[in-house]
Amino acid sequence: MLLGVGGAVQERSLPLQVRFVPRESTGSYVTRLAARNGLAVNRLLDSVGRGKSKAVDPRYAELYVDRAGRARLAALTGRPVEDLTRALVSTRDEQLLPDGRSGPVWAWPWQPRGGYLVRGCALCAAGRGIEGPVWLICPDPWYICVRHGRFSDNSRDDRVPFIDLAPGPHVVEAERRRLKLVRLLGPVGRMLMADAFGVLAHPAVNRPCLGSGRTVPLRLLAAAVEVACAMARIERGRLERRVSEGDYARWRGQVSKELGWKIGHALAAWSQQHPILPGERSVRSRPRGVRLGPAVPHEQVGEMASIDEITCVPWEVMATVARPYG
């Protein structure tokens, strides 16, 4: 799909393609695709639709399209829309721009509409034949590659593009446990992890807050996973409406013994935000593959919602530090 004579759009894919990287930002992908074909990014975007903003460095901004623009971008890649949305989070339905009144549109705002632009693992990229940097779009401002044991974030400093986790294998193991929890519980797993970081931010716990330094996520992750797993024991029962006040009291006593009174105190405050749900107790087992959905106080958990947007705790979770990641 390229502009032909008189600006007419020709429905065909570009002659040279680049491989998808899971969770890559659309801006990063389009930049790589344009370079592979010897095109300026704006020239390629002329084939996607109309846009008001200039193409910018994908490390600073994300590219968004409407439904028709997504179809054109998919045609450029020679792949079905389903492949595009599977790899590029920002092309999924909830991230689409409103449909243009006079044809496909795109926008490249200076700030992502949700999530953070995070440097991808260079070793994963190299395994796909990619030499230059790849930028992911993530709900939170960091990413841990469990395959290569690397931590990266939304720092634009090329001098230290990642942190090698070989000296801290417990962090990689904690990330594996987090991924498993989210895989099993879906949005509820993401909610529990956000609330776990929220619990660790309670004044009584006396831990550093997310956003106060680059390595803070590494220092908190293992504890946050432990807290989230402890939460899951009571939350799953609450969502199935089989938890009583006595169950809550016994659970609070147990987690205080397991995790210490400081975290136990914070978890007691957290549990007040998660009241016993009215309704009949669930007695039927769920069909395989059907997950529990979140409930009050978590009505929805957006795919690009960050920890501080998801968590229900009433105290501050993120430190207000300007550009903590450089």
Secondary structure as UniProt FT lines:
FT   STRAND          2..3
FT   HELIX           5..7
FT   STRAND          9..10
FT   TURN            22..23
FT   HELIX           26..36
FT   TURN            37..38
FT   HELIX           41..46
FT   TURN            47..48
FT   TURN            58..60
FT   STRAND          64..65
FT   HELIX           67..77
FT   HELIX           81..87
FT   HELIX           89..91
FT   HELIX           93..95
FT   TURN            101..102
FT   STRAND          105..107
FT   STRAND          116..119
FT   HELIX           122..127
FT   TURN            128..129
FT   STRAND          135..138
FT   STRAND          142..145
FT   TURN            146..149
FT   STRAND          150..153
FT   TURN            158..159
FT   STRAND          163..164
FT   TURN            166..167
FT   HELIX           169..185
FT   HELIX           187..200
FT   TURN            203..205
FT   TURN            214..215
FT   HELIX           216..239
FT   TURN            240..241
FT   HELIX           245..259
FT   HELIX           261..271
FT   TURN            272..273
FT   TURN            288..289
FT   TURN            296..297
FT   TURN            303..304
FT   HELIX           307..310
FT   TURN            324..325
//
